[in-house]
Amino acid sequence: MGKVVKMSADDLKKALARRHKEDMFFTEVKDGPTQSVAHHSKIDALAMKISWTSFAITGYEIKVSRSDFMRDDKWQAYLPMCNYMYFVVAPGVCDVQEISDNCGLIVATEKGGLRTVRKAPWRDIEHPTSMYMYLMFTYIGAYRDVDGQRPRGARLLNELRVEDFKDYLEGKLQFKAIGHSLSMKLRDERWELERKLLRLENRLDDDKRYNQELGDICEALGVSRNGYYRGHDCIQVIAQLRKSGGILQKEADSIRKIAKLSSELLNELERDVSEAEELH
C-alpha cells in the first residue's frame, strides 16, 4: 500500500475532469431534491458519456486519506446512480483487495495523472430520473445573470458541453426504446453476417476440392487445367473417347457431375459474396 501521498479532493476532481474532457462531468451530485427528504446520497463526481448507442454513467468516490476510506459506508448508496462505480484515491490510501467487486479502483500519480488499477464491472440500472432532474435544475438552470453574478450554468467545468446535456434530457424518454431497437437490429445483422461468412467459407472449401478434382480430370484427358472452358473441353474429349470405346458410360457421368458441381459452386459463391458485401 505504501505511504499516503498528500493530495486534495479538488486535485483528483480536476484530474477526472481532464480524463472526461469529451464527456459531461459533474461534481457533488445528489440523487434528488434536498427539500423533499431529509437525506440524499451525494456522490463526489459523475461522468456521462455523450452517446445514444453506448451511453454510460460513471460514478467516482474520492478518498485522500486512509481514515476517510476506512470509515466510509455510504458508497453502496451510489450504485443505483451509475453503470460503473470507481474509488479514486491518493497513492497509499488503500489496496485493490480492499475494494468491493462491484467497484473499480483508480489511483492518482504523484504527477497529477490517474492510473486504473482495476476496471469497474458494468451494471445495468434504471435511468435515475431524479438525479437527471437535479443536474438539470442545479447545474444548468436559467441562463441569466443574477445581481451581476454568473449564471448557474457557468459553475460547470469548462470542458462540459451544456447544450449536449440539455439535448439528452429532452430525448431521454425515447432513449431506452431507441437503444434497445438498435441493439437488436445490430445483433440480428451480425448473426446473419456470421452465418453468411460461415457458409461462404464452406463453399470456398468445396469449390477448392471440386476444382482440384476437375483439374486432375483435365490432366488425365490432356486438357489444360487452367483453361476457361475446361469443363466443356473435358466433355468434348470424353465424347470422342466414348465413340472410340475408350471410356465407359459410368465414368463419363461421374466426370459430368463434377463439372456441373464446380459450376454450381462458383455461382453460389458469387451470390454469397454479394450478400455478405451488402450486409457489411
N, C-alpha and C positions, 0 to 999 in steps of 0.2 A: 504494500500500500504506500509506504514511504512517507516523507514529511509533507504536511499540508502546505501548499504554496498560497500565500495571501493574495486573494483576489476579491473584487466586489461583485455583487449580483449584476450591477449595471455593465460591468466588463463582459460578463457572459451573455447578457442580453444583446449587446452590440455585436458580439461575435456571431450569435444566432441570426441577427438581422442581416449581417453580411452573407451568411450562408443562404438565406432565403430572399436574396435581392430580386429574384424573379417571381416570388410568391407574395401573398398577403401575409403580413406579420403583425401580431398584436402582443401587448404585454398586459399583465394583471387582468385577465379575462374571467368574468363571472359567468355562471350558468343560468342567470336570470335576474330579474329586477330586485334590488335590495329592499324596496319598500313593501314588497308583498309577503316576505317571510323573514324570520329572524336571522337565518344564516344561509349563505350561499357559498358554494365552492368557488375558489378563485385560483386559477392556475397561473403560474409565473409568466409563461409565454405560449403563444399559439401561432402556428403557421398553416395556411390553407393553399394548396396547390391550385393554380388557375387552370383548370382543365375540365371540360364537360365529360370526357370519356374516362379519365383516371383521377377524378377529384379525390383528395385525401386531406384529412385534418391531422396535424402532428402537434402533440402537446409536450411541453417541457416543464419539468420541476427542477428548479435551480438550487444547488446546495454549495455553499462556500466554506462550510465548517463541518468538522466531524460531529460535533454535538447537535447541530441542526439536523444533520442527516439521521442520527440515531433516534431522535425524539419525534421524527415526522411520522404521522399516522393518517395524514389526510390524502395522500396521493391516490388511493383507491377510488375516491370520490371523483377523480378527474377522468377515469376510464370511459364513462359514457359520453365524454365531450370530444373524444378523439379516436382516430383509427390507429395511430401509432403513439405510444407514450414513452418518453425518454426522461431519465435523470441526467442533468447536465451539471457536472461537478468540477471543482478546482482540483488540481493534482493532489493526491494523497487523502482525499476525503473518504473514499470507500474503495472496496474491491468489487470486481464484477460478480463474484459469488454471492455478494450481499444484496444484489438486485433481483427483484422478483422476475419470474419467467415471463410475466405479462409486459415487461418493460425492457427498453434498451438502455445502454449506458454510453454517454459522450463525456470525454474528459478534455478539459481545456489544456492547452500547452502554455508554457511559460512565455512564449512569444505572442500570445493572444489568439492563437488558432484553436481549432476543435478537432478532436480525433475520436471517431466512432469505434468504441471498444467492442460493443455488441449491438447488432441491429435489432430494433424492436419488431415483434411479430405483428402482422396485420390483424385487426379485429373489426368485424362488421358491427356497426352501430346504427341506431335510428338517428335520423337527422336531428341535432339538438336545436330545435326551433327557438326556444327561449334564449339560448346563447347567441344565435344569429340576431335576434331582436336586440339583445343587449349590445352587441357590437355595432349594430346599425344606429341605435339611439345614442350610445355613449361616445363612439369614436367618429362617426360621420356627422350626424345631427344636421342642423340647418347651416347653410353656407352664408353666414352673416357675421359682421363684427359686432361685438357687444362692448360698449364703452371703450372703444379703441383697441380691445383685445382681439387676438387672432381667433378665427372660428374654430369650433371644436375639431373639425377635420384636420387642422394644422397640427394637432397633437400627435398625429401618426408619424412614424419614421419616414424619412424622405424616400426610401426605397419603395414604399407602398404605392399601389395604383388604386386609388379610392373608387374611380369610376368602374373598374373591373368588379370590385366587390359589390357595388350597387346593382350592376347588371346581373350578377349572380343571384342576389337576393330576390330580384324581380322574377327571375325564372326558376327559383328553387323548387316550386311546387311541381314543375314539369321534369325536373332533373332526374328523379328516380325512374320514372317511366321511360324517358328517352334513353337513359343509360342502360336499363335492362333490355329494351328492344334492340339497341345497337349491339350489345354484347352477345345476345342470342343470334343475331344475324351474322356477326363475325365468326361465332363459333360454328354455325352451320356451314358457312362458306369455307372455313378452314377444314372441317371434316370432309366436305365434298372435294376440296383440292387434294387432300391427302389420299382420298380414295382414288381419284383420277391419276395421281402420281404413282400409286402402287400398281394400278392397272397398266400404266404406261411402262413401268419397269418390267412387269411380267411379259408384256408384249414385245419389248425390246429383246428379252432373253429368248422368247420363242422365235422371233424374227432372225436372231443371230444363229440359232440352231438350224432352222429350215434353210437359211441362206448357205450355211456350211454344207448341208446335205445336198442342196441343189448344185453347189459348186463342185462337189465330189462327182455328182452325176455328169456334169458338164465335162469334167476331165476324162471320165470313163468313156464318154461318147465322142471326144475330140472336139468339143465346143469350148470357146473361150468362157471361162468362169466369170469374167468381168464384163461381158457383153450386155448391152442394154436389153436386147431381146433374147437373152439366153434361154429362158423357158420355152419360147416359141421355137428357137433353133434346135433345142433338145428334142422337142416333139417332132420336128421335121426329120431329124436323124433317126428317131425311133420308128417313124412311119416307113422310112426307107429300109431299115433293118427288118421290120416285120414282113415287108414284101419279099425280102430275100430270105426270110426264115431265120434271121439272126437273133430275134428276141421274142419271148413269149408274151401272150396277152396279159398275164398277171403282172409281169414286170413293167409293161407299158402303162397299165392302170396305176400302179404304185408311183411311177415317176410323174404321171399327170397330176396325181393327188398332191404330191409335194410341191409341184409348180403352182397349183391352184392355191394351196395354203399359204405359200410365200406371198402371192399377190394379194390375198385377202388380209394377211397380217400387215402388209405395207399400207393398205387403205385404212385399216383400223388405227394403225399407228399415227397416220396423218390426222385422222379425226380426233384422237385423244390429245395430241399435241395442240391442236387448235382449241379444244375445250379447256385444257389446262391454262393456255395463254389468256383466254377470256376470263377465267376465274382469277388469275393473278392480276 
